[in-house]
Structures are given as structure tokens and as C-alpha cells.
């Protein structure tokens, strides 16, 4: 997915690259939660992934980064 995001960016498709980057970030959060908690969020809302990641010890920076990615996706989706 990350390679796909880079290719989209190179081709000038920033919205697609941003969306892929968010998908990669959420999936990374899922993997961390699976590893540390034994499960991950299955909700369709990205906020649930952020909330669950916040329960992982020492994840403050990761939570902040995921929140930034998700907010940027919102910006991309509503930009003209």
C-alpha cells in the first residue's frame, strides 16, 4: 500500500496518495493492537482505531500521528 501511495503521489494524484497513506496508518494501528492487545478495531469509524490504539502502553506519539493522518484524510476528501 505504501508503494501505491508513493506511485500515486509521483503521478500527481495527491488525493489518492493521501487516502492510501491513511489506510496504511490505520492498518499499522491494527497490527500494533493485534500484537499488544490480541485484537483490533473492526468498526468502520477510524476514531475507534484511534481510541483502541490509545489503550496500548506508550502509544501517545502513535495516537497523535494517527489522528493527524485521519484529519488530513478528512481535509483531502472535502477539498475541491
DSSP file (Angstrom, degrees, kcal/mol; ACC not computed):
  #  RESIDUE AA STRUCTURE BP1 BP2  ACC     N-H-->O    O-->H-N    N-H-->O    O-->H-N    TCO  KAPPA ALPHA  PHI   PSI    X-CA   Y-CA   Z-CA
    1    1 A X     >        0   0    0      0, 0.0     4,-2.3     0, 0.0     5,-0.2   0.000 360.0 360.0 360.0 -39.9    0.0    0.0    0.0
    2    2 A X  H  >  +     0   0    0      1,-0.2     4,-2.3     2,-0.2     5,-0.2   0.910 360.0  51.2 -63.8 -40.5    2.8    2.4    0.8
    3    3 A X  H  > S+     0   0    0      1,-0.2     4,-2.4     2,-0.2    -1,-0.2   0.890 109.0  52.5 -61.6 -38.2    4.4    1.8   -2.6
    4    4 A X  H  > S+     0   0    0      2,-0.2     4,-2.4     1,-0.2    -2,-0.2   0.897 107.6  50.9 -63.3 -40.9    1.0    2.5   -4.1
    5    5 A X  H  X S+     0   0    0     -4,-2.3     4,-2.2     2,-0.2    -2,-0.2   0.909 110.6  49.0 -63.5 -42.0    0.8    5.8   -2.2
    6    6 A X  H  X S+     0   0    0     -4,-2.3     4,-2.5     2,-0.2    -2,-0.2   0.917 111.2  49.5 -64.0 -42.4    4.2    6.8   -3.5
    7    7 A X  H  X S+     0   0    0     -4,-2.4     4,-1.9     1,-0.2    -2,-0.2   0.911 110.5  50.2 -63.1 -42.2    3.3    6.0   -7.1
    8    8 A X  H  <>S+     0   0    0     -4,-2.4     5,-2.9     1,-0.2     4,-0.2   0.910 111.2  49.0 -62.1 -41.9    0.1    8.0   -6.8
    9    9 A X  H ><5S+     0   0    0     -4,-2.2     3,-1.6     1,-0.2    -2,-0.2   0.920 109.4  52.3 -63.7 -43.3    2.0   11.0   -5.4
   10   10 A X  H 3<5S+     0   0    0     -4,-2.5    -1,-0.2     1,-0.3    -2,-0.2   0.858 108.1  51.4 -60.9 -36.1    4.6   10.7   -8.2
   11   11 A X  T 3<5S-     0   0    0     -4,-1.9    -1,-0.3    -5,-0.2    -2,-0.2   0.433 122.0-107.3 -82.9   1.3    1.8   10.7  -10.8
   12   12 A X  T < 5S+     0   0    0     -3,-1.6     2,-1.1    -4,-0.2    -3,-0.2   0.639  80.7 129.6  85.3  14.0    0.3   13.9   -9.2
   13   13 A X     >< +     0   0    0     -5,-2.9     4,-2.2    -6,-0.2     5,-0.2  -0.620  23.1 163.4-101.0  74.2   -2.7   12.2   -7.7
   14   14 A X  H  >  +     0   0    0     -2,-1.1     4,-2.9     1,-0.2     5,-0.2   0.848  69.1  56.3 -64.9 -37.1   -2.3   13.6   -4.2
   15   15 A X  H  > S+     0   0    0      2,-0.2     4,-2.3     1,-0.2    -1,-0.2   0.936 110.8  44.6 -61.8 -45.5   -5.8   12.8   -3.0
   16   16 A X  H  > S+     0   0    0      2,-0.2     4,-2.4     1,-0.2    -2,-0.2   0.903 113.2  51.1 -65.2 -40.9   -5.3    9.1   -3.8
   17   17 A X  H  X S+     0   0    0     -4,-2.2     4,-2.3     2,-0.2    -2,-0.2   0.912 111.0  48.6 -62.4 -42.5   -1.9    9.1   -2.3
   18   18 A X  H  X S+     0   0    0     -4,-2.9     4,-2.1     2,-0.2    -2,-0.2   0.909 110.6  50.1 -64.0 -42.6   -3.3   10.7    0.9
   19   19 A X  H  X S+     0   0    0     -4,-2.3     4,-2.1     1,-0.2    -2,-0.2   0.911 111.9  48.1 -63.3 -42.3   -6.1    8.2    1.1
   20   20 A X  H  X S+     0   0    0     -4,-2.4     4,-2.4     2,-0.2    -1,-0.2   0.895 108.9  54.1 -64.7 -39.1   -3.7    5.3    0.7
   21   21 A X  H  X S+     0   0    0     -4,-2.3     4,-2.2     1,-0.2    -2,-0.2   0.897 108.5  49.0 -62.7 -39.6   -1.4    6.7    3.4
   22   22 A X  H  X S+     0   0    0     -4,-2.1     4,-2.7     2,-0.2     5,-0.2   0.918 109.2  52.6 -65.0 -42.2   -4.3    6.9    5.8
   23   23 A X  H  X S+     0   0    0     -4,-2.1     4,-2.3     1,-0.2    -2,-0.2   0.907 109.9  48.8 -59.3 -41.8   -5.2    3.3    5.0
   24   24 A X  H  X S+     0   0    0     -4,-2.4     4,-2.4     2,-0.2    -1,-0.2   0.908 111.4  50.1 -63.8 -42.0   -1.6    2.2    5.7
   25   25 A X  H  X S+     0   0    0     -4,-2.2     4,-2.1     2,-0.2    -2,-0.2   0.911 111.7  46.7 -64.3 -43.5   -1.6    4.1    9.0
   26   26 A X  H  X S+     0   0    0     -4,-2.7     4,-2.3     2,-0.2    -1,-0.2   0.903 112.3  50.8 -66.3 -40.3   -4.9    2.6   10.2
   27   27 A X  H  X S+     0   0    0     -4,-2.3     4,-2.3    -5,-0.2    -2,-0.2   0.900 108.4  52.2 -64.5 -39.4   -3.6   -0.9    9.2
   28   28 A X  H  X S+     0   0    0     -4,-2.4     4,-2.4     1,-0.2    -1,-0.2   0.907 108.5  51.3 -61.3 -40.9   -0.4   -0.3   11.1
   29   29 A X  H  X S+     0   0    0     -4,-2.1     4,-2.6     1,-0.2    -2,-0.2   0.912 108.4  51.8 -60.3 -43.0   -2.5    0.7   14.1
   30   30 A X  H  X S+     0   0    0     -4,-2.3     4,-2.8     1,-0.2    -2,-0.2   0.912 109.8  49.0 -59.6 -43.1   -4.5   -2.6   13.7
   31   31 A X  H  X S+     0   0    0     -4,-2.3     4,-2.4     2,-0.2    -2,-0.2   0.894 110.8  49.7 -65.8 -40.2   -1.3   -4.6   13.7
   32   32 A X  H  X S+     0   0    0     -4,-2.4     4,-2.9     2,-0.2     5,-0.3   0.932 113.0  46.9 -63.0 -45.2    0.0   -2.9   16.8
   33   33 A X  H  X>S+     0   0    0     -4,-2.6     4,-3.2     2,-0.2     5,-1.1   0.912 111.5  51.3 -64.2 -42.1   -3.2   -3.5   18.6
   34   34 A X  H  X5S+     0   0    0     -4,-2.8     4,-0.8     4,-0.2    -1,-0.2   0.923 114.9  43.8 -57.8 -44.2   -3.3   -7.1   17.5
   35   35 A X  H  <5S+     0   0    0     -4,-2.4    -2,-0.2    -5,-0.2    -1,-0.2   0.913 125.6  30.2 -68.4 -44.2    0.3   -7.6   18.7
   36   36 A X  H  <5S+     0   0    0     -4,-2.9    -2,-0.2    -5,-0.2    -3,-0.2   0.814 135.7  22.5 -88.8 -32.9   -0.2   -5.8   22.0
   37   37 A X  H  <5S-     0   0    0     -4,-3.2    -3,-0.2    -5,-0.3    -2,-0.1   0.625  97.0-118.6-111.4 -18.9   -3.8   -6.4   22.9
   38   38 A X  S  <<S+     0   0    0     -5,-1.1     2,-0.3    -4,-0.8    -4,-0.2   0.498  87.9  48.5  90.0   4.3   -4.7   -9.5   20.9
   39   39 A X        -     0   0    0     -6,-0.9     2,-0.3    -9,-0.1    -2,-0.3  -0.974  64.6-146.9-162.3 166.1   -7.4   -7.8   18.8
   40   40 A X        -     0   0    0     -2,-0.3     2,-0.2    -7,-0.1   -10,-0.1  -0.887  37.9 -78.8-136.0 169.0   -8.0   -4.7   16.7
   41   41 A X        -     0   0    0     -2,-0.3     8,-0.1     1,-0.1    -8,-0.0  -0.451  30.6-175.4 -70.1 136.8  -11.0   -2.4   16.0
   42   42 A X        +     0   0    0     -2,-0.2    -1,-0.1     6,-0.0     2,-0.1   0.269  45.9 120.6-111.5   7.4  -13.4   -3.7   13.4
   43   43 A X        -     0   0    0      2,-0.1     6,-0.1     1,-0.1    -2,-0.0  -0.360  67.3-132.9 -70.1 151.4  -15.5   -0.5   13.4
   44   44 A X  S    S+     0   0    0     -2,-0.1     2,-0.5     4,-0.0    -1,-0.1   0.615  85.9  88.7 -79.0 -12.0  -15.9    1.3   10.2
   45   45 A X  S >> S-     0   0    0      1,-0.1     3,-1.2     2,-0.0     4,-0.7  -0.770  71.4-148.0 -90.4 124.5  -15.1    4.6   12.0
   46   46 A X  H 3> S+     0   0    0     -2,-0.5     4,-1.8     1,-0.3     3,-0.4   0.768  94.2  71.8 -62.1 -25.0  -11.4    5.4   12.2
   47   47 A X  H 3> S+     0   0    0      1,-0.2     4,-2.7     2,-0.2    -1,-0.3   0.862  91.3  57.8 -59.7 -35.6  -12.0    7.1   15.5
   48   48 A X  H <> S+     0   0    0     -3,-1.2     4,-2.3     1,-0.2    -1,-0.2   0.878 104.3  51.6 -62.9 -37.1  -12.5    3.6   17.1
   49   49 A X  H  X S+     0   0    0     -4,-0.7     4,-2.5    -3,-0.4    -1,-0.2   0.902 110.6  48.4 -65.5 -40.5   -9.0    2.6   15.9
   50   50 A X  H  X S+     0   0    0     -4,-1.8     4,-1.9     2,-0.2    -2,-0.2   0.939 111.8  49.3 -63.6 -47.0   -7.5    5.7   17.5
   51   51 A X  H  < S+     0   0    0     -4,-2.7     4,-0.4     1,-0.2    -2,-0.2   0.894 113.4  45.9 -61.8 -40.7   -9.3    5.1   20.8
   52   52 A X  H >< S+     0   0    0     -4,-2.3     3,-1.6     1,-0.2     4,-0.4   0.919 109.7  53.7 -70.0 -42.0   -8.2    1.5   20.9
   53   53 A X  H >< S+     0   0    0     -4,-2.5     3,-1.8     1,-0.3    -1,-0.2   0.856  99.7  64.3 -58.4 -34.1   -4.6    2.4   20.0
   54   54 A X  T 3< S+     0   0    0     -4,-1.9    -1,-0.3     1,-0.3     5,-0.2   0.699  93.6  61.5 -63.9 -18.9   -4.7    4.8   22.9
   55   55 A X  T <  S+     0   0    0     -3,-1.6     2,-0.4    -4,-0.4    -1,-0.3   0.586  82.2  97.6 -83.9  -9.4   -5.1    1.8   25.3
   56   56 A X  S X  S-     0   0    0     -3,-1.8     3,-1.1    -4,-0.4     4,-0.1  -0.655  89.0-104.8 -78.6 130.6   -1.7    0.4   24.2
   57   57 A X  T 3  S+     0   0    0     -2,-0.4    -1,-0.1     1,-0.2    -2,-0.1  -0.238  98.8   6.9 -56.2 140.8    1.0    1.3   26.7
   58   58 A X  T 3  S+     0   0    0      1,-0.1    -1,-0.2    -4,-0.1     3,-0.2   0.805  90.1 125.0  59.6  35.3    3.4    4.0   25.5
   59   59 A X    <>  +     0   0    0     -3,-1.1     4,-2.8    -5,-0.2     5,-0.2   0.249  26.2 113.7-106.9  12.8    1.4    4.8   22.4
   60   60 A X  H  > S+     0   0    0      1,-0.2     4,-2.3     2,-0.2     5,-0.2   0.898  80.9  44.1 -53.8 -48.1    0.9    8.5   22.9
   61   61 A X  H  > S+     0   0    0      1,-0.2     4,-2.5     2,-0.2    -1,-0.2   0.900 113.7  51.1 -65.6 -40.5    3.0    9.6   19.9
   62   62 A X  H  > S+     0   0    0      2,-0.2     4,-2.5     1,-0.2    -2,-0.2   0.900 109.6  50.5 -62.9 -40.5    1.5    6.9   17.6
   63   63 A X  H  X S+     0   0    0     -4,-2.8     4,-2.5     2,-0.2    -2,-0.2   0.929 110.5  48.9 -62.7 -45.7   -2.0    8.1   18.6
   64   64 A X  H  X S+     0   0    0     -4,-2.3     4,-2.0    -5,-0.2    -2,-0.2   0.919 112.0  49.1 -60.2 -43.7   -1.2   11.7   17.8
   65   65 A X  H  X S+     0   0    0     -4,-2.5     4,-2.3     1,-0.2    -1,-0.2   0.904 111.1  49.2 -64.0 -41.7    0.3   10.7   14.4
   66   66 A X  H  X S+     0   0    0     -4,-2.5     4,-2.5     1,-0.2    -1,-0.2   0.899 109.1  53.0 -65.3 -39.9   -2.8    8.6   13.6
   67   67 A X  H  X S+     0   0    0     -4,-2.5     4,-2.3     2,-0.2    -1,-0.2   0.899 109.0  49.8 -61.5 -39.8   -5.1   11.4   14.5
   68   68 A X  H  X S+     0   0    0     -4,-2.0     4,-2.3     2,-0.2    -2,-0.2   0.933 110.6  49.9 -63.6 -45.8   -3.1   13.7   12.2
   69   69 A X  H  X S+     0   0    0     -4,-2.3     4,-1.9     1,-0.2    -2,-0.2   0.924 111.9  47.6 -59.1 -45.0   -3.4   11.2    9.3
   70   70 A X  H  X S+     0   0    0     -4,-2.5     4,-1.9     1,-0.2    -1,-0.2   0.895 111.1  50.4 -65.9 -39.7   -7.1   10.8    9.8
   71   71 A X  H  X S+     0   0    0     -4,-2.3     4,-2.0     1,-0.2    -1,-0.2   0.875 109.0  52.4 -67.0 -34.6   -7.7   14.6    9.9
   72   72 A X  H  X S+     0   0    0     -4,-2.3     4,-2.7     2,-0.2    -1,-0.2   0.868 105.6  54.6 -67.2 -35.7   -5.7   15.0    6.7
   73   73 A X  H  X S+     0   0    0     -4,-1.9     4,-2.7     2,-0.2    -2,-0.2   0.928 107.3  50.5 -62.4 -42.9   -7.9   12.4    5.0
   74   74 A X  H  X S+     0   0    0     -4,-1.9     4,-1.6     1,-0.2    -2,-0.2   0.922 110.2  50.1 -58.9 -44.1  -10.9   14.5    6.0
   75   75 A X  H  X S+     0   0    0     -4,-2.0     4,-0.6     1,-0.2    -2,-0.2   0.915 111.7  48.3 -60.3 -44.0   -9.2   17.5    4.5
   76   76 A X  H >< S+     0   0    0     -4,-2.7     3,-0.7     1,-0.2    -2,-0.2   0.904 109.9  51.7 -63.2 -41.7   -8.5   15.7    1.3
   77   77 A X  H 3< S+     0   0    0     -4,-2.7    -1,-0.2     1,-0.2    -2,-0.2   0.792 116.2  39.5 -68.2 -27.6  -12.0   14.3    1.0
   78   78 A X  H 3< S+     0   0    0     -4,-1.6    -1,-0.2    -5,-0.2     2,-0.2   0.368  92.9 102.1-106.2   4.7  -13.6   17.8    1.4
   79   79 A X    <<        0   0    0     -3,-0.7    -3,-0.0    -4,-0.6    -4,-0.0  -0.547 360.0 360.0 -84.6 156.2  -11.1   19.8   -0.7
   80   80 A X              0   0    0     -2,-0.2    -1,-0.1     0, 0.0    -4,-0.1   0.445 360.0 360.0 -91.2 360.0  -12.0   20.8   -4.2
